[in-house]
């Protein structure tokens, strides 16, 4: 009887050993399978630039329509400054960074309080990244580090919006002689601090390459003509910069664009110029290729820091956040408090084309850091200029009866949301 019991115990022990070996073997197979799958995924990510636009969108964006957590070009190594939430802060008196009336250079296009905006809550929101903080604005320190440098914004009126915010942020902390003005028939806006030899400028080139929108004052035509291979007439004014900040997004969002077939400049004004009509995605991709080629050929990344601002939200459809069917950002005074919110006008396919273009540049040794402000603008439906701005054309009778028809839901009040863009930009410039 004792012998039998001993034999049964021995069998149990052998069974346990065999089971352990089997489990270890199965686990090893699972690990190998997981590794192979991950390896395949990495390979796909690396070859993004060789696939179609539709494939890029599928790979780069997840079901929530956000950039995946695998670090894209825009992420810092220790913290994703661009993923976070808005926190109302009326206790510290930190925001706004300056008062509207304190900035003598503020354009009337962005001066919301001057033109009748009474609510002020939109001024007191701070951006809080998830799980970390970023350096808050120290004007005096920034001024010292900009001494002897030229910082140039290049792009459309949203980059001018940001440029105007930047010079208002710096103005009160720069002693001595300061001036602002326009040059090159209005293409170049300049801010100079003579004693510090600081230049903070904006150059109007809404599509980076030449187009029939290059006039700073007369660019509201119905059709968009683009000299897709012509950039030098603009770019020759960018080369002597220490810090370059580009943007170009909204002007490409036409159903069709006309691209000149030749490499001629639109400024050459040749009669009978031939063109072909293409969709906005192909046009944007080719336009960024022309810009990328110029950057590679003319910019030394060891001497000049390069940045590209991400797309910003346009809150033109109130139904996106549960508002009125035909409403927009007019009279909005609160942000959307769900940080997963994404408005319907943000074109994910174009964002993917930009990511791919910057990835290709980086593979050649030229790193252009994207300042990915797309998500943080999604919730700020309350931050736009709407009707609180100078109107450069008389309002129609219909607009007078229904002001939301003339509501600007693309540009932003200053001070306001663009100040946060500049805080993030400066965090990267001086990290």
C-alpha positions as CSV (number, residue, x, y, z in Angstrom):
1,X,0.0,0.0,0.0
2,X,2.8,2.4,0.9
3,X,4.6,1.6,-2.3
4,X,1.5,2.4,-4.4
5,X,1.1,5.7,-2.7
6,X,4.7,6.6,-3.4
7,X,4.3,5.6,-7.0
8,X,1.3,7.9,-7.4
9,X,3.2,10.8,-5.9
10,X,6.0,10.2,-8.3
11,X,3.6,10.2,-11.2
12,X,2.1,13.5,-10.0
13,X,5.5,15.1,-9.9
14,X,6.3,13.9,-13.4
15,X,3.0,15.3,-14.6
16,X,3.8,18.7,-13.1
17,X,7.2,18.7,-14.7
18,X,5.8,17.7,-18.1
19,X,3.1,20.4,-17.9
20,X,5.7,23.0,-16.9
21,X,7.8,22.2,-20.0
22,X,4.7,22.3,-22.2
23,X,3.6,25.7,-20.9
24,X,7.1,27.1,-21.3
25,X,7.2,25.8,-24.9
26,X,3.8,27.4,-25.7
27,X,4.8,30.6,-24.1
28,X,8.0,30.7,-26.2
29,X,6.0,30.2,-29.4
30,X,3.7,33.1,-28.4
31,X,6.6,35.4,-27.7
32,X,8.2,34.6,-31.0
33,X,4.9,35.2,-32.8
34,X,4.4,38.5,-31.0
35,X,8.0,39.6,-31.9
36,X,7.4,38.8,-35.6
37,X,4.2,40.8,-35.6
38,X,5.8,43.7,-34.0
39,X,8.7,43.5,-36.4
40,X,6.3,43.6,-39.3
41,X,4.5,46.6,-37.8
42,X,7.8,48.5,-37.5
43,X,8.7,47.7,-41.0
44,X,5.4,49.1,-42.2
45,X,5.9,52.3,-40.3
46,X,9.4,52.9,-41.8
47,X,8.0,52.5,-45.3
48,X,5.2,55.0,-44.9
49,X,6.6,57.3,-47.5
50,X,6.4,54.7,-50.3
51,X,2.7,54.0,-50.0
52,X,-0.4,55.8,-51.1
53,X,-2.2,58.6,-49.3
54,X,-5.0,56.4,-48.3
55,X,-2.6,53.8,-46.8
56,X,-0.8,56.5,-44.9
57,X,-4.0,57.6,-43.2
58,X,-4.8,54.1,-42.2
59,X,-1.4,53.4,-40.7
60,X,-0.8,56.8,-39.0
61,X,-4.2,57.3,-37.4
62,X,-6.1,55.1,-35.0
63,X,-9.9,54.7,-34.6
64,X,-10.1,57.9,-32.5
65,X,-8.5,59.8,-35.3
66,X,-5.4,60.7,-33.4
67,X,-1.7,60.1,-34.1
68,X,-0.6,56.8,-32.6
69,X,1.4,56.6,-29.5
70,X,4.5,55.3,-31.3
71,X,6.6,58.5,-31.3
72,X,6.1,60.5,-34.5
73,X,8.4,63.4,-35.4
74,X,6.5,65.8,-33.2
75,X,7.1,64.1,-29.8
76,X,9.7,65.0,-27.2
77,X,11.6,62.0,-25.8
78,X,10.3,62.5,-22.3
79,X,6.8,63.9,-22.7
80,X,4.2,64.5,-25.4
81,X,3.5,68.2,-24.9
82,X,0.8,68.1,-27.5
83,X,-1.5,65.6,-25.8
84,X,-3.4,67.0,-22.9
85,X,-6.4,69.0,-21.7
86,X,-7.5,72.6,-21.0
87,X,-7.7,73.7,-17.4
88,X,-9.4,76.9,-16.4
89,X,-7.1,79.0,-14.2
90,X,-8.5,82.3,-12.8
91,X,-6.5,82.0,-9.5
92,X,-2.8,82.4,-10.5
93,X,-3.3,85.4,-12.7
94,X,-0.8,83.8,-15.1
95,X,-3.1,84.1,-18.1
96,X,-3.4,86.2,-20.1
97,X,0.3,86.7,-20.6
98,X,-0.4,90.4,-21.5
99,X,-3.4,92.7,-21.9
100,X,-4.7,93.5,-25.3
101,X,-4.4,97.3,-24.8
102,X,-0.7,96.8,-23.8
103,X,0.4,95.7,-27.2
104,X,0.8,98.6,-29.7
105,X,1.4,96.1,-32.6
106,X,-1.8,94.1,-32.3
107,X,-3.5,93.8,-35.7
108,X,-7.2,94.9,-35.7
109,X,-8.0,91.5,-37.3
110,X,-7.3,89.8,-33.9
111,X,-8.2,92.5,-31.4
112,X,-11.4,90.9,-30.1
113,X,-12.0,93.1,-27.0
114,X,-11.3,96.3,-28.9
115,X,-14.1,95.3,-31.3
116,X,-16.7,94.5,-28.7
117,X,-16.0,91.1,-27.1
118,X,-17.2,91.3,-23.5
119,X,-16.7,87.9,-22.0
120,X,-13.1,87.2,-20.7
121,X,-13.2,83.5,-19.6
122,X,-11.5,82.5,-22.9
123,X,-8.4,84.3,-21.7
124,X,-7.8,82.2,-18.6
125,X,-7.3,78.7,-19.9
126,X,-4.0,76.9,-19.7
127,X,-2.8,73.9,-21.6
128,X,-1.9,70.9,-19.3
129,X,-0.1,68.0,-21.0
130,X,-1.0,64.5,-19.7
131,X,1.5,63.5,-17.0
132,X,4.0,66.3,-17.3
133,X,4.5,70.1,-17.5
134,X,6.3,72.3,-20.0
135,X,8.3,75.5,-19.2
136,X,6.1,78.5,-18.8
137,X,6.8,81.7,-20.6
138,X,9.7,83.7,-19.2
139,X,9.8,86.8,-21.4
140,X,13.1,88.1,-20.1
141,X,14.9,84.8,-20.5
142,X,13.5,84.4,-24.0
143,X,14.6,87.9,-25.0
144,X,18.2,87.2,-23.8
145,X,18.3,83.9,-25.8
146,X,16.9,85.6,-29.0
147,X,19.6,88.3,-28.8
148,X,21.2,88.7,-32.2
149,X,18.8,86.3,-33.9
150,X,16.2,86.5,-36.7
151,X,13.0,84.4,-36.1
152,X,10.8,84.2,-39.2
153,X,7.3,82.9,-39.6
154,X,6.4,81.9,-43.1
155,X,2.9,80.9,-44.3
156,X,-0.7,82.1,-44.2
157,X,-2.7,84.4,-42.0
158,X,-2.7,81.8,-39.2
159,X,1.0,82.1,-39.0
160,X,0.6,85.9,-39.0
161,X,-1.9,85.3,-36.2
162,X,0.8,83.5,-34.3
163,X,3.5,86.1,-35.2
164,X,1.3,88.8,-33.8
165,X,0.9,86.9,-30.6
166,X,4.7,86.4,-30.3
167,X,5.6,90.1,-30.7
168,X,2.9,91.0,-28.1
169,X,4.4,88.4,-25.7
170,X,7.9,89.8,-26.1
171,X,7.1,93.6,-26.4
172,X,7.0,94.6,-22.8
173,X,10.1,92.7,-21.8
174,X,12.4,94.2,-24.5
175,X,13.9,97.6,-23.4
176,X,15.1,100.2,-25.8
177,X,14.0,101.1,-29.3
178,X,11.4,98.8,-31.0
179,X,9.5,99.2,-34.2
180,X,7.2,97.2,-36.5
181,X,6.3,97.7,-40.1
182,X,5.8,96.1,-43.6
183,X,8.1,95.7,-46.5
184,X,8.2,94.0,-50.0
185,X,4.8,95.4,-50.9
186,X,3.3,93.9,-47.7
187,X,4.7,90.4,-48.1
188,X,7.1,90.9,-45.2
189,X,6.0,92.1,-41.7
190,X,8.9,93.0,-39.4
191,X,9.4,93.6,-35.7
192,X,12.8,95.0,-34.6
193,X,14.3,95.4,-31.2
194,X,17.4,97.5,-32.0
195,X,19.3,97.3,-28.8
196,X,19.1,93.5,-28.7
197,X,19.4,93.1,-32.5
198,X,16.3,90.9,-32.4
199,X,14.1,90.5,-35.5
200,X,10.8,88.6,-35.3
201,X,9.3,88.6,-38.8
202,X,6.4,87.2,-40.8
203,X,6.5,86.5,-44.6
204,X,3.2,86.0,-46.5
205,X,3.4,82.8,-48.6
206,X,0.1,80.9,-47.9
207,X,1.0,78.0,-50.1
208,X,4.8,78.3,-49.7
209,X,5.2,77.9,-53.4
210,X,3.9,80.7,-55.7
211,X,0.1,81.1,-56.2
212,X,-2.5,83.6,-57.2
213,X,-3.0,84.1,-53.5
214,X,0.3,85.8,-53.0
215,X,-1.0,89.3,-52.8
216,X,-1.3,90.2,-49.1
217,X,-4.5,92.2,-49.8
218,X,-6.1,90.8,-52.9
219,X,-6.3,87.0,-52.6
220,X,-9.9,86.1,-52.3
221,X,-10.5,84.7,-55.8
222,X,-12.8,81.7,-56.4
223,X,-10.2,79.5,-58.1
224,X,-6.7,78.7,-56.9
225,X,-3.8,78.8,-59.4
226,X,-0.5,77.4,-58.2
227,X,3.0,77.5,-59.7
228,X,3.8,74.2,-58.0
229,X,7.5,74.2,-59.0
230,X,8.2,77.9,-58.3
231,X,9.4,78.9,-54.8
232,X,12.6,80.9,-55.2
233,X,10.9,84.3,-55.5
234,X,9.6,83.8,-52.0
235,X,12.3,81.7,-50.5
236,X,15.2,84.1,-51.3
237,X,13.8,86.2,-48.4
238,X,14.0,83.3,-45.9
239,X,17.6,82.2,-46.1
240,X,19.2,84.6,-43.5
241,X,17.1,83.4,-40.6
242,X,18.2,81.6,-37.5
243,X,14.8,80.1,-36.7
244,X,12.2,79.3,-39.4
245,X,8.6,78.5,-38.6
246,X,6.5,77.3,-41.5
247,X,2.8,76.6,-42.0
248,X,0.6,75.8,-45.0
249,X,-2.6,73.8,-44.8
250,X,-6.0,75.6,-45.2
251,X,-5.2,77.2,-48.5
252,X,-4.8,73.8,-50.1
253,X,-8.3,72.7,-49.1
254,X,-10.1,73.5,-52.4
255,X,-11.9,70.7,-54.3
256,X,-9.6,71.3,-57.2
257,X,-6.5,73.3,-57.8
258,X,-4.9,74.4,-61.1
259,X,-1.3,73.6,-61.3
260,X,0.9,75.3,-64.0
261,X,2.4,72.6,-66.2
262,X,5.7,74.5,-66.7
263,X,8.2,75.6,-64.0
264,X,7.5,79.2,-64.8
265,X,6.7,81.7,-62.0
266,X,3.3,83.2,-61.8
267,X,5.1,86.5,-61.4
268,X,6.4,86.1,-64.9
269,X,2.8,86.7,-66.1
270,X,3.1,84.8,-69.4
271,X,0.0,84.7,-71.5
272,X,-1.6,81.3,-72.4
273,X,-0.1,79.5,-69.5
274,X,-1.2,75.8,-69.5
275,X,-2.4,74.2,-66.3
276,X,-4.0,70.9,-65.2
277,X,-6.7,70.5,-62.5
278,X,-5.8,68.1,-59.7
279,X,-7.3,67.3,-56.3
280,X,-6.0,69.0,-53.2
281,X,-4.2,65.9,-51.9
282,X,-2.0,65.5,-54.9
283,X,-1.4,69.3,-55.1
284,X,-0.4,69.4,-51.4
285,X,2.0,66.5,-51.7
286,X,3.7,68.0,-54.8
287,X,3.8,71.5,-53.2
288,X,5.5,70.1,-50.1
289,X,8.0,68.2,-52.3
290,X,9.0,71.5,-53.9
291,X,9.4,73.1,-50.5
292,X,11.3,70.1,-49.2
293,X,13.7,70.2,-52.1
294,X,14.4,73.9,-51.4
295,X,15.0,73.3,-47.7
296,X,17.5,70.5,-48.5
297,X,19.4,72.7,-51.0
298,X,19.5,76.0,-49.1
299,X,19.2,75.5,-45.4
300,X,22.0,74.2,-43.1
301,X,20.2,72.5,-40.2
302,X,23.3,73.0,-38.1
303,X,22.8,76.8,-38.3
304,X,19.0,77.2,-38.7
305,X,16.3,75.6,-36.6
306,X,13.3,74.4,-38.6
307,X,9.7,74.1,-37.4
308,X,6.3,73.4,-39.1
309,X,3.1,74.3,-37.3
310,X,0.3,71.7,-37.4
311,X,-3.2,72.3,-38.7
312,X,-5.6,74.2,-36.5
313,X,-9.3,73.5,-36.0
314,X,-12.0,75.5,-37.8
315,X,-15.2,75.4,-35.7
316,X,-17.6,76.1,-38.6
317,X,-20.1,73.3,-37.8
318,X,-21.8,73.6,-34.4
319,X,-23.4,70.2,-34.8
320,X,-19.9,68.7,-34.2
321,X,-20.2,69.6,-30.5
322,X,-24.0,69.2,-30.2
323,X,-24.9,72.8,-31.2
324,X,-27.4,74.2,-33.6
325,X,-27.6,72.5,-37.0
326,X,-26.6,75.5,-39.0
327,X,-24.6,77.2,-36.3
328,X,-20.8,77.7,-35.9
329,X,-18.4,79.3,-33.4
330,X,-20.5,82.5,-33.1
331,X,-21.3,83.3,-29.4
332,X,-19.4,80.3,-28.1
333,X,-17.8,81.2,-24.7
334,X,-16.8,77.7,-23.4
335,X,-14.4,75.0,-24.7
336,X,-15.5,71.5,-25.5
337,X,-14.5,69.7,-22.2
338,X,-14.1,66.2,-23.8
339,X,-10.4,66.1,-24.8
340,X,-11.3,63.3,-27.3
341,X,-13.4,65.7,-29.3
342,X,-12.4,66.1,-33.0
343,X,-14.2,68.6,-35.3
344,X,-15.2,67.4,-38.7
345,X,-13.3,69.9,-40.8
346,X,-9.8,68.7,-39.8
347,X,-8.5,66.8,-42.8
348,X,-6.7,63.8,-41.6
349,X,-5.4,62.8,-45.0
350,X,-3.6,66.1,-45.5
351,X,-2.1,65.8,-42.0
352,X,-0.8,62.4,-43.0
353,X,0.8,63.9,-46.2
354,X,2.6,66.5,-44.1
355,X,3.9,63.8,-41.6
356,X,5.1,61.7,-44.6
357,X,6.9,64.7,-46.2
358,X,8.7,65.6,-42.9
359,X,9.7,62.0,-42.5
360,X,11.3,61.9,-45.9
361,X,13.2,65.1,-45.1
362,X,14.4,63.6,-41.8
363,X,15.7,60.6,-43.6
364,X,18.0,62.9,-45.6
365,X,19.4,64.5,-42.4
366,X,17.2,67.6,-42.2
367,X,14.9,67.5,-39.2
368,X,11.9,69.8,-39.3
369,X,10.1,69.6,-35.9
370,X,6.3,69.7,-36.2
371,X,4.6,71.7,-33.5
372,X,1.5,69.6,-33.4
373,X,-1.2,72.0,-32.2
374,X,-4.0,70.2,-33.9
375,X,-5.5,68.4,-30.9
376,X,-5.2,71.3,-28.5
377,X,-7.1,73.6,-30.9
378,X,-9.9,71.1,-31.3
379,X,-11.7,71.9,-28.1
380,X,-11.3,75.7,-28.2
381,X,-14.4,76.7,-30.1
382,X,-14.6,79.7,-27.8
383,X,-11.2,81.2,-28.9
384,X,-12.0,82.5,-32.4
385,X,-12.4,86.1,-33.5
386,X,-15.9,85.5,-34.8
387,X,-17.5,89.0,-35.4
388,X,-15.1,90.8,-32.9
389,X,-12.6,92.2,-35.4
390,X,-12.2,94.9,-38.0
391,X,-14.3,94.2,-41.1
392,X,-12.4,95.1,-44.3
393,X,-15.5,94.9,-46.4
394,X,-19.0,96.3,-45.7
395,X,-21.4,93.8,-44.3
396,X,-24.3,92.7,-46.5
397,X,-27.8,93.2,-45.3
398,X,-28.1,89.4,-44.7
399,X,-24.9,89.4,-42.6
400,X,-26.3,92.3,-40.5
401,X,-29.5,90.3,-39.8
402,X,-27.6,87.1,-39.1
403,X,-24.1,87.9,-37.7
404,X,-23.0,84.3,-37.6
405,X,-22.8,84.4,-41.5
406,X,-19.8,86.7,-41.1
407,X,-18.3,84.9,-38.1
408,X,-14.6,84.0,-38.5
409,X,-14.1,80.5,-37.1
410,X,-10.5,80.1,-38.4
411,X,-8.5,82.9,-36.8
412,X,-8.0,83.4,-33.0
413,X,-8.3,86.3,-30.5
414,X,-5.0,87.7,-29.3
415,X,-4.2,87.4,-26.5
416,X,-5.6,83.9,-26.4
417,X,-5.0,80.4,-27.9
418,X,-2.0,81.4,-30.1
419,X,0.0,82.4,-27.0
420,X,-0.1,78.7,-26.1
421,X,1.3,77.8,-29.5
422,X,4.2,80.1,-28.9
423,X,4.8,78.7,-25.4
424,X,5.1,75.2,-27.0
425,X,7.2,76.5,-29.8
426,X,9.6,78.3,-27.5
427,X,9.8,75.1,-25.3
428,X,11.2,73.3,-28.4
429,X,13.4,76.1,-29.6
430,X,15.2,76.4,-26.2
431,X,14.9,72.9,-24.9
